[in-house]
């Protein structure tokens, strides 16, 4: 962490309207790693290396150490203050469950010691007044006898979209692998350099002049307005989170996680890769994004009077061979 504290600088990052739409929710993802080769505890995803790699990654994503605030014209921005950083919550714990138990429990994370507030999908502050929202929660759970590790991460959606989230986690993994290499200078590979463009206006500036019309559901989403939605825009991010959390708690909806085996993803990726143009390499993340894009499009066509969220989860589960379409709980 000391390295991050010495490199971070104070800055203000403006969020656009699209970012604001995702401000009341978080993206929670789980990454499961089984120690199938019985690698010794101090060698299998060692705790210190993972934590150091996380803070090293944070140097490239300082936005996660900022406070999400609202200005006088009701637009959101992130303030990174070197003298008052909003550091992500990072926890590493050992539980008394075997990794094999998670197969029996259907990889239900409710069985694990993870903060319930970070699992609800809504970024909330510890209290109504005077407490600020944490932009990220990271919890590393180690199973009994070093049988496996779960890396759970929940990040505010207004800071990252799905692609940005996976890029962040992949970068963390890349740096962690570099850190566990032999430390002698003769054998250690150079630090894996990477460059990013942080200006959120760049995608807009290089956007093609050719556009297509928005579909009716998106038009309705962007144009519909009522007194409640207008009032919500005046609330601070903390009060928005508390309000949405209370609304969710008053409903019968529950959050659901879908576990997709890596072998399934690798098989699909390899099948697609055989038909790729020369020089093009597809990653598993590319496969996930492609499936999500297809499923969202199908969900919009099939939605009618049904909820798109139900169609989305059901179609996504079926696409990866996880049984017949069913009515999910989230």
N, C-alpha and C positions, 0 to 999 in steps of 0.2 A: 504494500500500500504506500510505503514511503516514496517509491519512485513516482507513483501517480500524483501524490500530493506536491511533489517538487516540479512536475511538468505542467499541471493543469493551470489554465489562465482564466480570468474572469471574462465572461462573454454573455451576450444576449442573443438567443436564437428565436426568431419569429416563426410561428406556426401558421399555416394557411387554413382556409376554410375546410379543406378535405381532412386535414389533421384534426381539426376541432370536432368533426363528426365522430371521431374515434376516441375523444377525450374521456368519456365516462366508462370505458371498458379497458381491460387488460388482455394480453395474449398469454395464456398459460400453456406451456409445453413440457412434456416429460421425455427424458432420454434415458433408456434402460441399457445397462451394460452388465452382462453376465460373465463372471470369472470362470469360464469353462475349462481353463487350463490350470486352475489352482495356482495361479501366480501368487507369490508371497504378498502379504498385506502391504509391506512398505514399497512394493514395486507395482502393484495394480492400482492405477489411478491415485497415486499418493496425494494425501490431503494437502500438504504444503505446496506441492507443485501446482495443483488445481487452483488453489486460492491465489498464489502468486501470479499464475497465468491470467486469472480473471482480472486482477487489478492492472496487469500489464495491458490487457485488452481494453480496459477502461480508459487508458491513455489515448486510445484512438476513437473512443466514443464518449467524450466527456459530458455529452448531453444527459447521460444517466446520473450525473452527480448534480443536476440542477433542480430548481423548483419550478413547477408549472404554475404560472400566474395568469391573471386576466387584467388587461389594461382598460382604460376608460372607454374605448370604443368596442368593448366586449370581445376582443380578439385575444387569443392565447399566445403566450411566449414562454420560453424557458430561460430562467436566469441562473447562470453558473457563477457563483460568487466564491472566489478562492478562499476568502476568509470565513465563509459559512456554507460549506458544501452539504448537499443532501445525498449522502452516500447510500448506495444500494444496501439492502439487508442481505448479508452473506452468512449462511449457517452450514456447518458440517457436523452431522451426528451419526451415531451408530445405533441401529435398532436390533431387537432380539428376534426378529423374524428371519427365516431362511429365504434366500432368493426364490427357491422353488415354491415357497408358500404363495408368492405373488401370482404364479400360474394358477393355483387353486382359487385365488381370490379374483381372478380375471383382471389382474393389474389395477385393482381398485386402490387409488392413493388415499382414500379415507382410512385405510388400515395403517397409514404411516403418520409419523409425528410432524406433519406439515401444517403450518398456520392456516386455520380455516379462512381467515380474512383474505389471504393471498390466493385461495382457491375459488373464490366466489365469482371471479371474472370482472369484478369492479374494483378499481383502485380506491381504497378508503383510507382515511386518516385515523389514528388511534382515538381521537375525540372530535367533538363538533367544533370546538373553538381553540385556537392557538396551536393546533397540531397540523403539520404539513404532510401531504401525501408522499410516500416513498415511490420513486419511479420504477423500482425493480426489486423483486424478491428472488433470491437464489438459495436453494436448499439442496445440499448434497446429502443423500441418505445412504449409509453403508450397511449392508446386510450382514447377518451373523456369519462368523468364520470367513469373512471376506468373500462371500459367495457372489457378490455383485454390487453394483452401485446404481443409484437413481440420481440423475441430475434434473432437478425441477427448477424451472425459471418462469417467472411471470413479469412481464414488462408492459408499461402503459402503451396502449395502441396508438396514441397521438404522437409518440416518438418514433415508432417503428411500424412498418407494415410487415406482412408475413415474410417477404423476401429479406427485408432488412434484419428481421429477427434471426432467421436462419444464418444469414451472413455473419452476424455477431457471434452466434454460438460456434459456427465453423471456425471463425478466427480464434476464438478462445481455445478450441481443441487443437488448432494448429500450433499455437504458442505453447500449450501444455506439452505437446509431443516434443517440441524443441527443448523445453526445460528439463525433461527427463533423460536427455541424451547424456553420454559421458561428459564430465565437466572439464576434462583436460583440453587445452587449447588445440592440440594437434588433431584431435578427432572430432571436436565439436563443430557442427555445421554453422554457418553464419545465420544471424537472426533473420527469419523470413519476412522481408520487407513487404509492405503493402501500402498503397496510396488510395485515398478516398476523396471524393468531392462532397463537401459539407453544405454547399450553397443549395438550399432547397428550391431556388428559383431556376436552376439550370435545366431541369426536365421541362419546365414550361418554355424556356427560351429556345430549346431545340425541337419543340413540338412541331409536327408537320402542319401545314396550313390546310391540308385536306382532312375533313372531319366527317363523321357519320352522325346521324340523328340519335339522340338518346331514346332508349326504349321507354314505354309508358310508365313502368314501375319506378324507374330512376327519376323521371320527370316529376312524378307524384311525390317522391321522397324529397326532392330538392325544393319544390314549390309549395308543398303543403305547409300551413302554418296555423297556429292557434294561440290563444292567450297563455296556455301553460308552457308551450315551447318557448315563447318570447320571454316569459318570466325566468325560465331556467337559464337562459343565456346571460342573465345578470348575476347569477350565483357564482361563487368561487368554485374552483375545481374540487375543493374539499367538501363543500356543501352539496355539489352535484353528485359526488360519489356517495355521500351519506343518504341522499334522497333516493337515488337509484337502488342502493343496497336495501333500503327499507321497502321499496316497491317489490323487489325480487323476493325478499323474505316473506312478503304477504301473499305470494302466489304459490302455486303447486309445482313450479318448475325446479328441476335440479340440474346441476352441471354433470356432464358425462365426458369421459375421456375414452378415446378409441386407440387400442394398442395394435400397431401394424408391425408384424415381424420383419426384421431387416432382410431375411431371405426372400420374402415376397417382393420387397422393393428392389432388391438387387436383380431378381429374375426379370421383372418388368423393364428395368433400366437396360439390362443386357439385350433383351429382345428388341428394344427400340434402337439401341446403339448399332446393331447390325445393319440398320437401314439409314444410318446417319451419313451425311456427306463427308468426304475425306477431311480430316483435320478437326472435325467437330466431336467434342466429348460431352456426353450428357451426365449430369450428376443425379443422385437420388433426389436432391432438392428440386431439380428440374422436373422430375417425374411427379412429385407431389404437387407442385404448382400447376402442371399441366392437367392433372386429374381434378384439382380444385376448380380450375377454369371451366373444364367440361361440365362438371357437376353443377356449378352455379348456373351455367347456361341452361342445362336441362331442368334445373329446379325452377327457373323463371318460366319456362314453357309449361311445366306441369303444375305450377302453383295454384292458379285459379283461386278457389276459395280456401285452399289449404295454406298452412304457414310454410314459407320458403325454408325457414330454419329446419323444420321437420323433414322436408324433402331433401335438403342438403345433407344432413347427417345420415339419413337412411341410404341415399344414393351413394355417398362416399364409402360407407361401410360395405355395401354390396360390390362396389367397383374393385375392392381389394380382396374379394373372395371370403368375406367374413359372414356368410350366411345370407338368407333371404332378406328382402326388404322388410323392415319392421318399424314400428312406431317408437322412436327413441325417447329418452326421458329428458332431453335437453335440446 
